[in-house]
């Protein structure tokens, strides 16, 4: 699974729509949509903020936790 799918899965698990996540991250909804569609993903520097907003970890977002198991 790629970052796009992990962000989407975590967002849905938290019960947020794309607009709500965008508001939390102070980005546009189209930015979240682009990330989730597999376009240019978030900057590495933004991953901790995204992880905090989604109550997950950077490792979960990039799929490292799944590979380690």
PDB file of N, H, CA, C and O in Angstrom:
ATOM      1  N   UNK A   1       0.852  -1.176   0.000  1.00  0.00           N
ATOM      2  CA  UNK A   1       0.000   0.000   0.000  1.00  0.00           C
ATOM      3  C   UNK A   1       0.900   1.243   0.000  1.00  0.00           C
ATOM      4  O   UNK A   1       1.935   1.261   0.667  1.00  0.00           O
ATOM      5  N   UNK A   2       0.514   2.253  -0.729  1.00  0.00           N
ATOM      6  H   UNK A   2      -0.326   2.238  -1.271  1.00  0.00           H
ATOM      7  CA  UNK A   2       1.333   3.465  -0.812  1.00  0.00           C
ATOM      8  C   UNK A   2       0.823   4.555   0.138  1.00  0.00           C
ATOM      9  O   UNK A   2      -0.215   4.397   0.782  1.00  0.00           O
ATOM     10  N   UNK A   3       1.559   5.645   0.210  1.00  0.00           N
ATOM     11  H   UNK A   3       2.402   5.773  -0.313  1.00  0.00           H
ATOM     12  CA  UNK A   3       1.207   6.743   1.113  1.00  0.00           C
ATOM     13  C   UNK A   3      -0.210   7.245   0.841  1.00  0.00           C
ATOM     14  O   UNK A   3      -0.958   7.525   1.777  1.00  0.00           O
ATOM     15  N   UNK A   4      -0.578   7.357  -0.423  1.00  0.00           N
ATOM     16  H   UNK A   4       0.029   7.129  -1.183  1.00  0.00           H
ATOM     17  CA  UNK A   4      -1.912   7.850  -0.782  1.00  0.00           C
ATOM     18  C   UNK A   4      -2.999   7.005  -0.126  1.00  0.00           C
ATOM     19  O   UNK A   4      -3.942   7.539   0.457  1.00  0.00           O
ATOM     20  N   UNK A   5      -2.864   5.698  -0.223  1.00  0.00           N
ATOM     21  H   UNK A   5      -2.098   5.264  -0.696  1.00  0.00           H
ATOM     22  CA  UNK A   5      -3.873   4.805   0.349  1.00  0.00           C
ATOM     23  C   UNK A   5      -3.855   4.852   1.870  1.00  0.00           C
ATOM     24  O   UNK A   5      -4.905   4.756   2.506  1.00  0.00           O
ATOM     25  N   UNK A   6      -2.677   4.997   2.456  1.00  0.00           N
ATOM     26  H   UNK A   6      -1.824   5.075   1.940  1.00  0.00           H
ATOM     27  CA  UNK A   6      -2.576   5.066   3.915  1.00  0.00           C
ATOM     28  C   UNK A   6      -3.225   6.345   4.445  1.00  0.00           C
ATOM     29  O   UNK A   6      -3.910   6.315   5.468  1.00  0.00           O
ATOM     30  N   UNK A   7      -3.013   7.459   3.757  1.00  0.00           N
ATOM     31  H   UNK A   7      -2.456   7.483   2.927  1.00  0.00           H
ATOM     32  CA  UNK A   7      -3.646   8.715   4.186  1.00  0.00           C
ATOM     33  C   UNK A   7      -5.159   8.581   4.094  1.00  0.00           C
ATOM     34  O   UNK A   7      -5.878   8.947   5.025  1.00  0.00           O
ATOM     35  N   UNK A   8      -5.635   8.064   2.989  1.00  0.00           N
ATOM     36  H   UNK A   8      -5.052   7.766   2.233  1.00  0.00           H
ATOM     37  CA  UNK A   8      -7.084   7.907   2.804  1.00  0.00           C
ATOM     38  C   UNK A   8      -7.679   6.990   3.862  1.00  0.00           C
ATOM     39  O   UNK A   8      -8.707   7.311   4.457  1.00  0.00           O
ATOM     40  N   UNK A   9      -7.039   5.852   4.098  1.00  0.00           N
ATOM     41  H   UNK A   9      -6.203   5.591   3.614  1.00  0.00           H
ATOM     42  CA  UNK A   9      -7.527   4.896   5.094  1.00  0.00           C
ATOM     43  C   UNK A   9      -7.571   5.526   6.478  1.00  0.00           C
ATOM     44  O   UNK A   9      -8.564   5.391   7.194  1.00  0.00           O
ATOM     45  N   UNK A  10      -6.491   6.219   6.861  1.00  0.00           N
ATOM     46  H   UNK A  10      -5.685   6.330   6.280  1.00  0.00           H
ATOM     47  CA  UNK A  10      -6.427   6.844   8.187  1.00  0.00           C
ATOM     48  C   UNK A  10      -7.456   7.965   8.316  1.00  0.00           C
ATOM     49  O   UNK A  10      -8.066   8.132   9.372  1.00  0.00           O
ATOM     50  N   UNK A  11      -7.647   8.727   7.251  1.00  0.00           N
ATOM     51  H   UNK A  11      -7.151   8.591   6.393  1.00  0.00           H
ATOM     52  CA  UNK A  11      -8.638   9.813   7.282  1.00  0.00           C
ATOM     53  C   UNK A  11     -10.040   9.244   7.501  1.00  0.00           C
ATOM     54  O   UNK A  11     -10.804   9.747   8.324  1.00  0.00           O
ATOM     55  N   UNK A  12     -10.363   8.196   6.756  1.00  0.00           N
ATOM     56  H   UNK A  12      -9.742   7.788   6.087  1.00  0.00           H
ATOM     57  CA  UNK A  12     -11.687   7.592   6.887  1.00  0.00           C
ATOM     58  C   UNK A  12     -11.862   6.947   8.260  1.00  0.00           C
ATOM     59  O   UNK A  12     -12.940   7.021   8.849  1.00  0.00           O
ATOM     60  N   UNK A  13     -10.808   6.315   8.771  1.00  0.00           N
ATOM     61  H   UNK A  13      -9.932   6.255   8.293  1.00  0.00           H
ATOM     62  CA  UNK A  13     -10.884   5.684  10.088  1.00  0.00           C
ATOM     63  C   UNK A  13     -11.148   6.722  11.176  1.00  0.00           C
ATOM     64  O   UNK A  13     -11.798   6.424  12.178  1.00  0.00           O
ATOM     65  N   UNK A  14     -10.653   7.919  10.981  1.00  0.00           N
ATOM     66  H   UNK A  14     -10.126   8.161  10.167  1.00  0.00           H
ATOM     67  CA  UNK A  14     -10.862   8.998  11.947  1.00  0.00           C
ATOM     68  C   UNK A  14     -12.218   9.672  11.734  1.00  0.00           C
ATOM     69  O   UNK A  14     -12.635  10.486  12.558  1.00  0.00           O
ATOM     70  N   UNK A  15     -12.911   9.347  10.640  1.00  0.00           N
ATOM     71  H   UNK A  15     -12.572   8.687   9.970  1.00  0.00           H
ATOM     72  CA  UNK A  15     -14.230   9.907  10.381  1.00  0.00           C
ATOM     73  C   UNK A  15     -14.196  11.306   9.799  1.00  0.00           C
ATOM     74  O   UNK A  15     -15.143  12.075   9.959  1.00  0.00           O
ATOM     75  N   UNK A  16     -13.107  11.635   9.124  1.00  0.00           N
ATOM     76  H   UNK A  16     -12.338  11.009   8.994  1.00  0.00           H
ATOM     77  CA  UNK A  16     -12.967  12.958   8.512  1.00  0.00           C
ATOM     78  C   UNK A  16     -13.221  12.887   7.021  1.00  0.00           C
ATOM     79  O   UNK A  16     -12.909  11.883   6.380  1.00  0.00           O
ATOM     80  N   UNK A  17     -13.791  13.954   6.461  1.00  0.00           N
ATOM     81  H   UNK A  17     -14.045  14.770   6.982  1.00  0.00           H
ATOM     82  CA  UNK A  17     -13.828  14.046   5.010  1.00  0.00           C
ATOM     83  C   UNK A  17     -12.597  14.841   4.560  1.00  0.00           C
ATOM     84  O   UNK A  17     -11.850  15.358   5.390  1.00  0.00           O
ATOM     85  N   UNK A  18     -12.397  14.932   3.273  1.00  0.00           N
ATOM     86  H   UNK A  18     -13.004  14.511   2.599  1.00  0.00           H
ATOM     87  CA  UNK A  18     -11.200  15.609   2.765  1.00  0.00           C
ATOM     88  C   UNK A  18     -11.149  17.074   3.172  1.00  0.00           C
ATOM     89  O   UNK A  18     -10.077  17.597   3.475  1.00  0.00           O
ATOM     90  N   UNK A  19     -12.278  17.729   3.180  1.00  0.00           N
ATOM     91  H   UNK A  19     -13.149  17.304   2.933  1.00  0.00           H
ATOM     92  CA  UNK A  19     -12.314  19.147   3.565  1.00  0.00           C
ATOM     93  C   UNK A  19     -11.923  19.341   5.018  1.00  0.00           C
ATOM     94  O   UNK A  19     -11.202  20.282   5.351  1.00  0.00           O
ATOM     95  N   UNK A  20     -12.391  18.463   5.878  1.00  0.00           N
ATOM     96  H   UNK A  20     -12.977  17.699   5.607  1.00  0.00           H
ATOM     97  CA  UNK A  20     -12.053  18.565   7.301  1.00  0.00           C
ATOM     98  C   UNK A  20     -10.565  18.343   7.532  1.00  0.00           C
ATOM     99  O   UNK A  20      -9.940  19.067   8.307  1.00  0.00           O
ATOM    100  N   UNK A  21      -9.997  17.343   6.862  1.00  0.00           N
ATOM    101  H   UNK A  21     -10.505  16.755   6.233  1.00  0.00           H
ATOM    102  CA  UNK A  21      -8.559  17.107   6.995  1.00  0.00           C
ATOM    103  C   UNK A  21      -7.779  18.293   6.458  1.00  0.00           C
ATOM    104  O   UNK A  21      -6.800  18.726   7.066  1.00  0.00           O
ATOM    105  N   UNK A  22      -8.206  18.812   5.332  1.00  0.00           N
ATOM    106  H   UNK A  22      -9.001  18.461   4.838  1.00  0.00           H
ATOM    107  CA  UNK A  22      -7.528  19.972   4.745  1.00  0.00           C
ATOM    108  C   UNK A  22      -7.523  21.148   5.714  1.00  0.00           C
ATOM    109  O   UNK A  22      -6.514  21.838   5.861  1.00  0.00           O
ATOM    110  N   UNK A  23      -8.641  21.368   6.364  1.00  0.00           N
ATOM    111  H   UNK A  23      -9.460  20.808   6.244  1.00  0.00           H
ATOM    112  CA  UNK A  23      -8.742  22.472   7.328  1.00  0.00           C
ATOM    113  C   UNK A  23      -7.772  22.254   8.496  1.00  0.00           C
ATOM    114  O   UNK A  23      -7.098  23.191   8.925  1.00  0.00           O
ATOM    115  N   UNK A  24      -7.702  21.021   9.009  1.00  0.00           N
ATOM    116  H   UNK A  24      -8.249  20.260   8.660  1.00  0.00           H
ATOM    117  CA  UNK A  24      -6.783  20.713  10.103  1.00  0.00           C
ATOM    118  C   UNK A  24      -5.324  20.942   9.713  1.00  0.00           C
ATOM    119  O   UNK A  24      -4.509  21.374  10.528  1.00  0.00           O
ATOM    120  N   UNK A  25      -5.009  20.645   8.449  1.00  0.00           N
ATOM    121  H   UNK A  25      -5.671  20.295   7.786  1.00  0.00           H
ATOM    122  CA  UNK A  25      -3.628  20.743   7.971  1.00  0.00           C
ATOM    123  C   UNK A  25      -3.306  22.097   7.350  1.00  0.00           C
ATOM    124  O   UNK A  25      -2.166  22.369   6.972  1.00  0.00           O
ATOM    125  N   UNK A  26      -4.335  22.944   7.251  1.00  0.00           N
ATOM    126  H   UNK A  26      -5.261  22.724   7.558  1.00  0.00           H
ATOM    127  CA  UNK A  26      -4.173  24.264   6.643  1.00  0.00           C
ATOM    128  C   UNK A  26      -3.673  24.164   5.203  1.00  0.00           C
ATOM    129  O   UNK A  26      -2.764  24.880   4.783  1.00  0.00           O
ATOM    130  N   UNK A  27      -4.305  23.244   4.458  1.00  0.00           N
ATOM    131  H   UNK A  27      -5.044  22.662   4.799  1.00  0.00           H
ATOM    132  CA  UNK A  27      -4.057  23.094   3.021  1.00  0.00           C
ATOM    133  C   UNK A  27      -5.419  23.089   2.335  1.00  0.00           C
ATOM    134  O   UNK A  27      -6.453  23.068   3.002  1.00  0.00           O
ATOM    135  N   UNK A  28      -5.420  23.108   1.027  1.00  0.00           N
ATOM    136  H   UNK A  28      -4.580  23.126   0.485  1.00  0.00           H
ATOM    137  CA  UNK A  28      -6.689  23.075   0.302  1.00  0.00           C
ATOM    138  C   UNK A  28      -7.205  21.643   0.198  1.00  0.00           C
ATOM    139  O   UNK A  28      -6.443  20.682   0.305  1.00  0.00           O
ATOM    140  N   UNK A  29      -8.503  21.521  -0.012  1.00  0.00           N
ATOM    141  H   UNK A  29      -9.123  22.301  -0.099  1.00  0.00           H
ATOM    142  CA  UNK A  29      -9.095  20.206  -0.218  1.00  0.00           C
ATOM    143  C   UNK A  29      -8.482  19.541  -1.447  1.00  0.00           C
ATOM    144  O   UNK A  29      -8.280  18.327  -1.466  1.00  0.00           O
ATOM    145  N   UNK A  30      -8.189  20.335  -2.463  1.00  0.00           N
ATOM    146  H   UNK A  30      -8.353  21.322  -2.447  1.00  0.00           H
ATOM    147  CA  UNK A  30      -7.600  19.758  -3.682  1.00  0.00           C
ATOM    148  C   UNK A  30      -6.213  19.172  -3.400  1.00  0.00           C
ATOM    149  O   UNK A  30      -5.789  18.231  -4.070  1.00  0.00           O
ATOM    150  N   UNK A  31      -5.516  19.721  -2.422  1.00  0.00           N
ATOM    151  H   UNK A  31      -5.860  20.485  -1.877  1.00  0.00           H
ATOM    152  CA  UNK A  31      -4.212  19.157  -2.045  1.00  0.00           C
ATOM    153  C   UNK A  31      -4.401  17.767  -1.454  1.00  0.00           C
ATOM    154  O   UNK A  31      -3.687  16.833  -1.816  1.00  0.00           O
ATOM    155  N   UNK A  32      -5.366  17.630  -0.542  1.00  0.00           N
ATOM    156  H   UNK A  32      -5.946  18.389  -0.248  1.00  0.00           H
ATOM    157  CA  UNK A  32      -5.650  16.321   0.055  1.00  0.00           C
ATOM    158  C   UNK A  32      -6.103  15.353  -1.026  1.00  0.00           C
ATOM    159  O   UNK A  32      -5.674  14.200  -1.044  1.00  0.00           O
ATOM    160  N   UNK A  33      -6.962  15.807  -1.921  1.00  0.00           N
ATOM    161  H   UNK A  33      -7.310  16.744  -1.907  1.00  0.00           H
ATOM    162  CA  UNK A  33      -7.430  14.973  -3.028  1.00  0.00           C
ATOM    163  C   UNK A  33      -6.256  14.487  -3.874  1.00  0.00           C
ATOM    164  O   UNK A  33      -6.194  13.312  -4.235  1.00  0.00           O
ATOM    165  N   UNK A  34      -5.335  15.379  -4.188  1.00  0.00           N
ATOM    166  H   UNK A  34      -5.386  16.334  -3.894  1.00  0.00           H
ATOM    167  CA  UNK A  34      -4.158  15.017  -4.984  1.00  0.00           C
ATOM    168  C   UNK A  34      -3.334  13.954  -4.270  1.00  0.00           C
ATOM    169  O   UNK A  34      -2.910  12.977  -4.886  1.00  0.00           O
ATOM    170  N   UNK A  35      -3.107  14.141  -2.972  1.00  0.00           N
ATOM    171  H   UNK A  35      -3.452  14.934  -2.471  1.00  0.00           H
ATOM    172  CA  UNK A  35      -2.352  13.137  -2.205  1.00  0.00           C
ATOM    173  C   UNK A  35      -3.032  11.783  -2.280  1.00  0.00           C
ATOM    174  O   UNK A  35      -2.381  10.763  -2.507  1.00  0.00           O
ATOM    175  N   UNK A  36      -4.347  11.776  -2.089  1.00  0.00           N
ATOM    176  H   UNK A  36      -4.875  12.604  -1.905  1.00  0.00           H
ATOM    177  CA  UNK A  36      -5.087  10.511  -2.039  1.00  0.00           C
ATOM    178  C   UNK A  36      -5.246   9.856  -3.407  1.00  0.00           C
ATOM    179  O   UNK A  36      -5.453   8.645  -3.491  1.00  0.00           O
ATOM    180  N   UNK A  37      -5.155  10.623  -4.454  1.00  0.00           N
ATOM    181  H   UNK A  37      -4.987  11.606  -4.386  1.00  0.00           H
ATOM    182  CA  UNK A  37      -5.262  10.072  -5.805  1.00  0.00           C
ATOM    183  C   UNK A  37      -3.919   9.548  -6.305  1.00  0.00           C
ATOM    184  O   UNK A  37      -3.841   9.002  -7.406  1.00  0.00           O
ATOM    185  N   UNK A  38      -2.856   9.708  -5.505  1.00  0.00           N
ATOM    186  H   UNK A  38      -2.920  10.152  -4.611  1.00  0.00           H
ATOM    187  CA  UNK A  38      -1.554   9.198  -5.901  1.00  0.00           C
ATOM    188  C   UNK A  38      -0.726  10.196  -6.680  1.00  0.00           C
ATOM    189  O   UNK A  38       0.309   9.841  -7.245  1.00  0.00           O
ATOM    190  N   UNK A  39      -1.175  11.454  -6.715  1.00  0.00           N
ATOM    191  H   UNK A  39      -2.015  11.742  -6.256  1.00  0.00           H
ATOM    192  CA  UNK A  39      -0.368  12.501  -7.352  1.00  0.00           C
ATOM    193  C   UNK A  39       0.812  12.825  -6.461  1.00  0.00           C
ATOM    194  O   UNK A  39       1.162  12.043  -5.576  1.00  0.00           O
ATOM    195  N   UNK A  40       1.420  13.961  -6.688  1.00  0.00           N
ATOM    196  H   UNK A  40       1.136  14.596  -7.407  1.00  0.00           H
ATOM    197  CA  UNK A  40       2.534  14.331  -5.814  1.00  0.00           C
ATOM    198  C   UNK A  40       2.080  14.287  -4.355  1.00  0.00           C
ATOM    199  O   UNK A  40       1.121  14.954  -3.967  1.00  0.00           O
ATOM    200  N   UNK A  41       2.776  13.504  -3.574  1.00  0.00           N
ATOM    201  H   UNK A  41       3.555  12.962  -3.889  1.00  0.00           H
ATOM    202  CA  UNK A  41       2.418  13.331  -2.170  1.00  0.00           C
ATOM    203  C   UNK A  41       2.867  14.504  -1.321  1.00  0.00           C
ATOM    204  O   UNK A  41       3.464  15.460  -1.816  1.00  0.00           O
ATOM    205  N   UNK A  42       2.572  14.416  -0.048  1.00  0.00           N
ATOM    206  H   UNK A  42       2.087  13.639   0.354  1.00  0.00           H
ATOM    207  CA  UNK A  42       2.981  15.484   0.859  1.00  0.00           C
ATOM    208  C   UNK A  42       4.500  15.522   0.987  1.00  0.00           C
ATOM    209  O   UNK A  42       5.189  14.527   0.763  1.00  0.00           O
ATOM    210  N   UNK A  43       4.996  16.693   1.352  1.00  0.00           N
ATOM    211  H   UNK A  43       4.436  17.502   1.534  1.00  0.00           H
ATOM    212  CA  UNK A  43       6.424  16.828   1.608  1.00  0.00           C
ATOM    213  C   UNK A  43       6.769  16.019   2.857  1.00  0.00           C
ATOM    214  O   UNK A  43       5.939  15.857   3.753  1.00  0.00           O
ATOM    215  N   UNK A  44       7.985  15.522   2.905  1.00  0.00           N
ATOM    216  H   UNK A  44       8.659  15.654   2.178  1.00  0.00           H
ATOM    217  CA  UNK A  44       8.404  14.746   4.067  1.00  0.00           C
ATOM    218  C   UNK A  44       8.237  15.532   5.359  1.00  0.00           C
ATOM    219  O   UNK A  44       7.877  14.968   6.392  1.00  0.00           O
ATOM    220  N   UNK A  45       8.496  16.826   5.299  1.00  0.00           N
ATOM    221  H   UNK A  45       8.789  17.284   4.459  1.00  0.00           H
ATOM    222  CA  UNK A  45       8.362  17.679   6.484  1.00  0.00           C
ATOM    223  C   UNK A  45       6.920  17.757   6.976  1.00  0.00           C
ATOM    224  O   UNK A  45       6.683  18.056   8.146  1.00  0.00           O
ATOM    225  N   UNK A  46       5.957  17.490   6.096  1.00  0.00           N
ATOM    226  H   UNK A  46       6.150  17.247   5.145  1.00  0.00           H
ATOM    227  CA  UNK A  46       4.543  17.573   6.465  1.00  0.00           C
ATOM    228  C   UNK A  46       4.000  16.273   7.061  1.00  0.00           C
ATOM    229  O   UNK A  46       2.931  16.278   7.671  1.00  0.00           O
ATOM    230  N   UNK A  47       4.710  15.177   6.896  1.00  0.00           N
ATOM    231  H   UNK A  47       5.579  15.173   6.401  1.00  0.00           H
ATOM    232  CA  UNK A  47       4.202  13.893   7.364  1.00  0.00           C
ATOM    233  C   UNK A  47       3.929  13.844   8.868  1.00  0.00           C
ATOM    234  O   UNK A  47       2.915  13.269   9.263  1.00  0.00           O
ATOM    235  N   UNK A  48       4.783  14.419   9.735  1.00  0.00           N
ATOM    236  H   UNK A  48       5.607  14.886   9.414  1.00  0.00           H
ATOM    237  CA  UNK A  48       4.454  14.394  11.172  1.00  0.00           C
ATOM    238  C   UNK A  48       3.152  15.130  11.487  1.00  0.00           C
ATOM    239  O   UNK A  48       2.379  14.673  12.328  1.00  0.00           O
ATOM    240  N   UNK A  49       2.902  16.244  10.835  1.00  0.00           N
ATOM    241  H   UNK A  49       3.531  16.615  10.151  1.00  0.00           H
ATOM    242  CA  UNK A  49       1.666  17.003  11.061  1.00  0.00           C
ATOM    243  C   UNK A  49       0.457  16.198  10.592  1.00  0.00           C
ATOM    244  O   UNK A  49      -0.574  16.171  11.265  1.00  0.00           O
ATOM    245  N   UNK A  50       0.582  15.548   9.449  1.00  0.00           N
ATOM    246  H   UNK A  50       1.419  15.569   8.903  1.00  0.00           H
ATOM    247  CA  UNK A  50      -0.509  14.719   8.932  1.00  0.00           C
ATOM    248  C   UNK A  50      -0.764  13.556   9.896  1.00  0.00           C
ATOM    249  O   UNK A  50      -1.912  13.254  10.222  1.00  0.00           O
ATOM    250  N   UNK A  51       0.301  12.916  10.341  1.00  0.00           N
ATOM    251  H   UNK A  51       1.233  13.161  10.076  1.00  0.00           H
ATOM    252  CA  UNK A  51       0.166  11.791  11.270  1.00  0.00           C
ATOM    253  C   UNK A  51      -0.536  12.222  12.557  1.00  0.00           C
ATOM    254  O   UNK A  51      -1.416  11.515  13.048  1.00  0.00           O
ATOM    255  N   UNK A  52      -0.154  13.375  13.104  1.00  0.00           N
ATOM    256  H   UNK A  52       0.562  13.949  12.706  1.00  0.00           H
ATOM    257  CA  UNK A  52      -0.808  13.869  14.325  1.00  0.00           C
ATOM    258  C   UNK A  52      -2.291  14.128  14.082  1.00  0.00           C
ATOM    259  O   UNK A  52      -3.126  13.770  14.913  1.00  0.00           O
ATOM    260  N   UNK A  53      -2.624  14.743  12.956  1.00  0.00           N
ATOM    261  H   UNK A  53      -1.946  15.033  12.281  1.00  0.00           H
ATOM    262  CA  UNK A  53      -4.024  15.056  12.642  1.00  0.00           C
ATOM    263  C   UNK A  53      -4.860  13.788  12.501  1.00  0.00           C
ATOM    264  O   UNK A  53      -6.058  13.792  12.783  1.00  0.00           O
ATOM    265  N   UNK A  54      -4.228  12.714  12.069  1.00  0.00           N
ATOM    266  H   UNK A  54      -3.254  12.711  11.841  1.00  0.00           H
ATOM    267  CA  UNK A  54      -4.942  11.465  11.835  1.00  0.00           C
ATOM    268  C   UNK A  54      -4.755  10.447  12.966  1.00  0.00           C
ATOM    269  O   UNK A  54      -5.177   9.297  12.844  1.00  0.00           O
ATOM    270  N   UNK A  55      -4.127  10.871  14.058  1.00  0.00           N
ATOM    271  H   UNK A  55      -3.784  11.805  14.157  1.00  0.00           H
ATOM    272  CA  UNK A  55      -3.881   9.978  15.203  1.00  0.00           C
ATOM    273  C   UNK A  55      -3.177   8.694  14.784  1.00  0.00           C
ATOM    274  O   UNK A  55      -3.584   7.594  15.156  1.00  0.00           O
ATOM    275  N   UNK A  56      -2.118   8.857  14.007  1.00  0.00           N
ATOM    276  H   UNK A  56      -1.787   9.751  13.705  1.00  0.00           H
ATOM    277  CA  UNK A  56      -1.330   7.716  13.561  1.00  0.00           C
ATOM    278  C   UNK A  56       0.143   8.110  13.613  1.00  0.00           C
ATOM    279  O   UNK A  56       0.492   9.131  14.206  1.00  0.00           O
ATOM    280  N   UNK A  57       0.986   7.326  13.011  1.00  0.00           N
ATOM    281  H   UNK A  57       0.703   6.497  12.529  1.00  0.00           H
ATOM    282  CA  UNK A  57       2.417   7.618  12.998  1.00  0.00           C
ATOM    283  C   UNK A  57       2.893   7.808  11.564  1.00  0.00           C
ATOM    284  O   UNK A  57       2.229   7.398  10.613  1.00  0.00           O
ATOM    285  N   UNK A  58       4.045   8.432  11.429  1.00  0.00           N
ATOM    286  H   UNK A  58       4.585   8.765  12.202  1.00  0.00           H
ATOM    287  CA  UNK A  58       4.651   8.572  10.100  1.00  0.00           C
ATOM    288  C   UNK A  58       4.928   7.187   9.526  1.00  0.00           C
ATOM    289  O   UNK A  58       4.716   6.953   8.336  1.00  0.00           O
ATOM    290  N   UNK A  59       5.402   6.267  10.369  1.00  0.00           N
ATOM    291  H   UNK A  59       5.574   6.457  11.335  1.00  0.00           H
ATOM    292  CA  UNK A  59       5.675   4.907   9.898  1.00  0.00           C
ATOM    293  C   UNK A  59       4.428   4.267   9.306  1.00  0.00           C
ATOM    294  O   UNK A  59       4.502   3.593   8.279  1.00  0.00           O
ATOM    295  N   UNK A  60       3.276   4.475   9.952  1.00  0.00           N
ATOM    296  H   UNK A  60       3.215   5.022  10.787  1.00  0.00           H
ATOM    297  CA  UNK A  60       2.027   3.936   9.422  1.00  0.00           C
ATOM    298  C   UNK A  60       1.681   4.576   8.079  1.00  0.00           C
ATOM    299  O   UNK A  60       1.231   3.896   7.158  1.00  0.00           O
ATOM    300  N   UNK A  61       1.894   5.886   7.974  1.00  0.00           N
ATOM    301  H   UNK A  61       2.260   6.439   8.722  1.00  0.00           H
ATOM    302  CA  UNK A  61       1.544   6.574   6.730  1.00  0.00           C
ATOM    303  C   UNK A  61       2.392   6.115   5.555  1.00  0.00           C
ATOM    304  O   UNK A  61       1.907   6.026   4.427  1.00  0.00           O
ATOM    305  N   UNK A  62       3.653   5.826   5.822  1.00  0.00           N
ATOM    306  H   UNK A  62       4.046   5.898   6.739  1.00  0.00           H
ATOM    307  CA  UNK A  62       4.506   5.411   4.708  1.00  0.00           C
ATOM    308  C   UNK A  62       4.524   3.903   4.526  1.00  0.00           C
ATOM    309  O   UNK A  62       5.155   3.387   3.604  1.00  0.00           O
ATOM    310  N   UNK A  63       3.831   3.204   5.406  1.00  0.00           N
ATOM    311  H   UNK A  63       3.318   3.624   6.155  1.00  0.00           H
ATOM    312  CA  UNK A  63       3.717   1.766   5.260  1.00  0.00           C
ATOM    313  C   UNK A  63       4.852   0.982   5.886  1.00  0.00           C
ATOM    314  O   UNK A  63       4.936  -0.231   5.695  1.00  0.00           O
ATOM    315  N   UNK A  64       5.724   1.638   6.626  1.00  0.00           N
ATOM    316  H   UNK A  64       5.656   2.624   6.781  1.00  0.00           H
ATOM    317  CA  UNK A  64       6.866   0.955   7.235  1.00  0.00           C
ATOM    318  C   UNK A  64       6.409  -0.024   8.297  1.00  0.00           C
ATOM    319  O   UNK A  64       7.015  -1.086   8.444  1.00  0.00           O
ATOM    320  N   UNK A  65       5.370   0.291   9.037  1.00  0.00           N
ATOM    321  H   UNK A  65       4.877   1.153   8.918  1.00  0.00           H
ATOM    322  CA  UNK A  65       4.894  -0.594  10.096  1.00  0.00           C
ATOM    323  C   UNK A  65       4.378  -1.912   9.507  1.00  0.00           C
ATOM    324  O   UNK A  65       4.582  -2.980  10.084  1.00  0.00           O
ATOM    325  N   UNK A  66       3.719  -1.827   8.370  1.00  0.00           N
ATOM    326  H   UNK A  66       3.554  -0.959   7.901  1.00  0.00           H
ATOM    327  CA  UNK A  66       3.193  -3.034   7.744  1.00  0.00           C
ATOM    328  C   UNK A  66       4.317  -3.931   7.229  1.00  0.00           C
ATOM    329  O   UNK A  66       4.221  -5.156   7.308  1.00  0.00           O
ATOM    330  N   UNK A  67       5.363  -3.334   6.713  1.00  0.00           N
ATOM    331  H   UNK A  67       5.441  -2.340   6.650  1.00  0.00           H
ATOM    332  CA  UNK A  67       6.492  -4.105   6.200  1.00  0.00           C
ATOM    333  C   UNK A  67       7.302  -4.743   7.331  1.00  0.00           C
ATOM    334  O   UNK A  67       7.901  -5.802   7.144  1.00  0.00           O
ATOM    335  N   UNK A  68       7.322  -4.099   8.507  1.00  0.00           N
ATOM    336  H   UNK A  68       6.835  -3.239   8.659  1.00  0.00           H
ATOM    337  CA  UNK A  68       8.110  -4.600   9.615  1.00  0.00           C
ATOM    338  C   UNK A  68       7.470  -5.817  10.273  1.00  0.00           C
ATOM    339  O   UNK A  68       8.160  -6.604  10.920  1.00  0.00           O
ATOM    340  N   UNK A  69       6.165  -5.976  10.114  1.00  0.00           N
ATOM    341  H   UNK A  69       5.604  -5.337   9.588  1.00  0.00           H
ATOM    342  CA  UNK A  69       5.487  -7.097  10.784  1.00  0.00           C
ATOM    343  C   UNK A  69       5.716  -8.397  10.063  1.00  0.00           C
ATOM    344  O   UNK A  69       5.218  -9.437  10.493  1.00  0.00           O
TER     345      UNK A  69
END
